[in-house]
């Protein structure tokens, strides 16, 4: 099956194998590796669907889960072997009490597999902050496994016209960026600065910002990232290895400071507030999640008060924002061009991501060796 192929509703119910391919984390911790193994296909409950993934995106959050360097319990505590939360594929089985989803529909797997649906956050559109959320790739196996279980009530569908290699990353990195930009409240014509804008989250954030009418400045390094960001419409690419003082350059280009800085490269947090300059009402939007105890911000409260500046964090996108981000891609406004690799490149690709050697996004195709 190709990366965008679906199963016709007139076809016979797909045959579900007993085992499937998966990228299993071995030796979790600083020296982890991902090994392709055959693992059992999971059983679904009466209100679940089984999705056969064609692809999974590789996200830096996966690396942190496998490293275990966030202030969270390790994957092993939950018996989880497979990271990943950027899956895209097709529904191949539905539970007996599933009412609306059908075999053959395209669907994906997000960073949060399910929420409680009853707390104040779930009831007010803030379900990603539900204290009872099930985190994909930490609490349950994630999209590094070809067959995955998703509850009908929290399954996101993929519209026609959005290839799986784009839809997978939208489940996390693309929609995460969109949520942050949306919550910043920036208006068309205002300046948005993206430290790390040449990475997987940042490059999608730049495109979405431009589609929303913002002016984008990327602070990153390397000709490959420069070319991609400028091609996708960034006003300026500031190479921090070539420009003596990137902060001063941003202040110069923006005429005094960014209206918002969207931090995806966690190493930039210590200087993030500086990009705001004297811009009143400007804000730092925290997207990237650094290892515990590293890259903390030293905030100057006087600047916040005198210039009405603020610092705000957003996590991942809820169902509504995932759908909205998908629509940007459907309309051709989000044109991620990921590097697609086969299963034999799984570990090599994850290690490149771990070592900061990836421009844009890498997507693993389960149908390619």
C-alpha positions in Angstrom: 0.0 0.0 0.0 1.4 3.4 -0.9 1.7 6.3 1.6 -1.6 7.8 0.5 -3.6 4.7 -0.4 -6.9 4.0 1.4 -9.0 0.9 1.6 -12.2 1.1 -0.5 -15.4 0.7 1.5 -16.5 -2.0 -0.9 -13.5 -4.1 -0.3 -13.4 -7.1 2.0 -12.4 -6.3 5.6 -8.6 -6.3 5.7 -6.7 -9.3 7.0 -5.0 -8.3 10.2 -1.6 -10.1 10.8 -0.6 -11.4 14.1 2.7 -9.4 14.1 3.9 -6.1 12.6 7.1 -4.1 12.2 8.1 -1.7 15.0 11.0 0.5 15.9 11.7 -0.7 19.5 13.9 1.3 21.9 16.8 -0.8 23.2 18.9 0.3 26.1 16.8 3.4 27.0 19.0 6.2 28.3 22.0 8.1 26.9 23.1 5.3 24.6 19.7 4.1 23.4 19.2 2.7 19.9 16.1 1.9 17.9 15.9 -1.7 16.6 13.4 -2.9 14.0 11.6 -5.9 15.4 8.4 -7.9 14.8 6.0 -7.3 17.6 2.4 -8.4 18.3 -0.4 -6.4 16.7 -2.4 -5.0 19.6 -6.0 -5.9 20.3 -8.6 -3.1 20.3 -11.4 -2.5 22.7 -15.1 -2.1 21.8 -14.8 1.7 21.4 -11.4 1.7 19.6 -10.2 1.6 16.1 -7.1 -0.1 14.8 -5.0 2.0 12.5 -2.4 0.6 10.1 0.2 3.3 9.9 2.0 4.0 6.6 4.4 6.5 8.1 5.7 8.0 11.3 7.4 11.3 11.7 10.4 11.5 14.0 10.1 14.2 16.7 12.6 15.4 19.2 10.1 14.5 21.9 10.6 10.9 21.0 14.3 11.3 21.6 13.7 12.8 25.1 11.4 9.9 26.0 14.0 7.4 24.9 16.8 9.4 26.7 14.6 9.8 29.8 16.0 13.3 30.4 12.7 15.0 31.1 11.3 15.2 34.6 8.8 12.3 33.8 8.7 8.6 34.7 10.6 6.5 32.1 8.9 4.6 29.3 9.9 1.4 30.9 7.8 2.1 33.9 4.7 1.8 31.7 6.0 -1.2 29.7 6.3 0.9 26.6 8.8 -0.1 23.9 7.9 2.2 21.0 8.1 6.0 21.0 6.5 8.2 18.3 3.4 10.3 18.0 3.3 11.5 14.4 1.5 8.6 12.7 -0.6 8.6 9.5 -2.3 5.6 8.0 -5.7 4.0 7.5 -8.3 2.4 9.8 -8.4 -1.4 9.3 -10.6 -2.5 12.1 -13.3 -1.0 14.3 -14.7 -2.0 17.7 -18.2 -3.2 18.1 -19.4 0.0 19.8 -17.7 2.4 17.3 -20.4 4.5 15.8 -18.9 7.0 13.3 -15.5 5.8 12.1 -15.2 3.3 9.4 -12.7 0.9 7.9 -10.9 2.6 5.0 -10.9 6.1 6.5 -7.5 7.8 6.8 -6.5 8.6 10.3 -3.5 9.4 12.5 -2.0 9.2 15.9 -1.3 12.3 18.0 1.0 13.1 21.0 -2.0 12.5 23.3 -3.9 9.3 22.7 -6.9 10.1 24.9 -8.1 12.4 27.6 -10.8 12.0 30.3 -13.4 14.2 28.5 -15.0 15.2 31.8 -12.6 17.6 33.6 -12.7 21.4 33.3 -9.9 21.4 30.7 -11.6 18.9 28.5 -14.9 20.8 28.7 -13.3 24.2 27.8 -11.2 23.2 24.8 -8.0 22.8 26.8 -8.1 19.0 26.8 -4.3 18.7 26.1 -3.8 19.9 29.7 -6.1 17.2 31.1 -4.4 15.7 34.2 -5.7 12.3 33.1 -4.3 12.4 29.5 -2.6 9.4 28.0 0.7 10.4 26.4 1.5 8.5 23.2 5.0 7.0 23.3 5.2 7.3 27.1 2.1 5.8 28.6 1.3 3.6 25.6 3.2 2.4 22.6 3.4 5.1 19.9 3.7 5.5 16.2 7.0 3.7 15.9 4.7 0.6 15.7 2.9 -0.1 12.4 -0.4 -1.1 14.0 -1.7 1.1 16.7 -4.9 1.5 18.8 -6.8 4.8 18.9 -10.1 5.5 20.8 -12.8 6.6 18.4 -13.6 9.7 20.5 -10.1 11.1 20.1 -9.1 9.9 16.6 -8.1 12.6 14.1 -9.0 12.0 10.5 -6.8 13.0 7.5 -8.5 14.8 4.6 -7.9 13.8 1.0 -5.2 15.9 -0.7 -2.8 15.7 2.3 -0.2 12.9 1.8 0.7 10.8 4.8 4.3 12.1 4.9 2.8 15.6 5.5 -0.1 14.4 7.7 2.1 12.5 10.1 4.1 15.5 11.2 1.0 17.7 11.4 -0.3 15.4 14.2 2.4 16.9 16.4 4.9 19.4 15.1 2.8 21.2 12.6 -0.3 21.6 14.8 1.8 22.3 17.9 3.3 25.3 16.0 -0.1 26.4 14.9 -1.5 26.3 18.4 1.3 28.5 19.7 0.9 31.0 16.9 -2.8 31.1 17.4 -2.6 31.6 21.1 0.0 34.4 20.7 -2.8 36.6 19.2 -0.4 38.1 16.7 -2.0 40.1 13.9 -1.1 40.2 10.2 2.0 42.2 9.4 3.6 41.7 12.9 7.1 40.3 13.4 7.5 36.6 14.5 11.0 35.3 15.3 11.8 31.6 15.2 15.0 30.5 16.9 15.4 27.0 15.4 13.1 27.8 12.5 15.0 25.3 10.2 14.0 22.3 12.3 10.9 20.1 12.0 8.6 22.2 14.2 10.2 25.5 13.2 9.9 25.1 9.5 6.2 24.3 9.7 5.8 27.2 12.1 7.4 29.6 9.6 5.0 28.5 6.9 1.9 28.7 9.1 3.0 32.2 10.3 3.3 33.4 6.8 0.0 31.9 5.8 -1.5 33.8 8.8 -0.1 37.0 7.5 2.9 37.4 9.8 6.4 38.4 8.9 8.9 35.7 9.8 12.6 35.8 10.8 14.5 32.6 11.3 17.5 32.3 13.5 19.4 29.1 12.7 22.5 27.9 10.9 23.4 26.1 7.7 22.8 26.6 4.0 20.2 23.8 3.7 18.0 25.3 6.4 18.6 28.8 5.0 17.5 27.8 1.5 14.4 25.9 2.8 13.2 28.8 5.1 13.7 31.4 2.4 11.9 29.2 -0.2 8.9 28.9 2.2 8.7 32.6 2.5 10.7 33.8 5.6 11.6 37.5 5.4 15.0 36.9 6.8 17.4 34.1 7.8 20.0 35.0 10.4 22.8 32.5 10.6 24.0 32.6 14.2 27.4 31.2 13.2 27.9 34.0 10.7 26.2 37.0 12.3 28.2 38.3 15.3 25.1 39.4 17.3 21.8 37.7 16.1 19.8 39.6 18.8 21.0 43.0 17.5 20.3 41.9 13.9 16.7 41.0 14.9 16.2 44.4 16.6 17.5 46.1 13.5 15.3 44.2 11.0 12.2 44.6 13.1 12.7 48.2 14.1 13.0 47.6 17.8 12.0 44.1 18.6 9.8 41.1 17.6 6.1 41.1 18.5 6.7 37.4 19.5 9.5 34.9 19.6 8.5 31.3 19.1 11.2 29.1 20.8 11.6 25.7 19.2 15.4 25.4 19.7 15.6 25.0 23.5 19.2 26.3 23.5 17.7 29.8 22.7 15.7 30.1 25.9 18.4 32.0 27.9 18.4 34.9 25.3 14.8 34.6 24.1 13.5 37.7 25.9 16.2 39.8 24.3 14.6 39.4 20.9 11.6 41.4 22.1 13.7 44.5 22.5 11.5 47.5 23.6 8.4 46.2 21.8 5.5 46.8 24.1 3.1 43.9 24.5 5.6 41.5 23.0 5.8 37.9 24.2 8.0 34.8 24.3 6.1 31.7 23.3 7.6 28.5 24.8 7.3 25.5 22.5 10.4 23.4 22.8 10.8 21.3 26.0 14.4 21.3 27.3 15.9 18.5 29.4 15.2 18.9 33.1 17.3 21.7 34.6 18.8 22.9 31.4 18.3 26.1 29.3 16.2 27.9 31.8 15.3 31.5 31.3 16.5 34.3 33.5 13.5 36.6 33.3 13.8 40.4 34.0 10.4 41.2 35.6 11.1 45.0 35.3 11.2 44.6 31.5 8.0 42.7 31.6 6.3 45.4 33.6 7.7 48.5 31.9 7.1 47.1 28.4 4.0 45.0 29.1 5.8 41.9 27.9 4.9 38.3 28.8 6.1 34.7 28.6 3.6 32.0 27.7 3.9 28.2 27.2 1.8 26.0 25.0 2.0 22.2 24.8 0.5 20.3 21.8 -2.7 20.8 19.8 -6.1 19.6 20.6 -8.4 18.0 18.1 -9.8 21.2 16.7 -6.3 22.7 16.0 -5.1 19.5 14.4 -8.1 19.7 12.0 -7.4 23.4 11.3 -3.7 22.7 10.6 -4.6 19.9 8.3 -6.8 22.4 6.3 -3.7 24.6 5.8 -2.0 21.6 4.2 -5.1 20.7 2.2 -5.1 24.3 0.7 -1.3 24.1 -0.1 -0.3 26.6 2.6 1.8 24.0 4.5 4.2 22.3 2.1 6.6 20.4 4.3 9.1 18.4 2.2 10.3 15.7 4.6 13.1 13.2 4.0 11.3 9.9 3.7 13.3 6.8 4.6 12.7 3.1 4.9 12.8 0.8 8.0 16.5 0.1 7.5 17.3 3.8 8.3 15.2 3.9 11.4 17.9 4.0 14.0 20.3 6.1 11.9 17.6 8.7 11.4 16.7 8.9 15.1 20.4 9.3 16.0 20.8 12.1 13.4 17.8 13.8 15.1 19.4 13.3 18.5 22.6 14.9 17.3 21.0 17.9 15.7 21.8 16.9 12.2 18.3 17.1 10.6 17.0 20.0 8.6 13.2 19.9 8.5 11.6 16.5 9.2 12.4 12.9 8.7 9.5 10.5 8.1 9.9 6.7 8.2 7.8 4.8 5.7 6.7 1.4 7.1 6.2 0.1 3.5 9.8 0.7 2.5 12.8 -1.4 3.6 
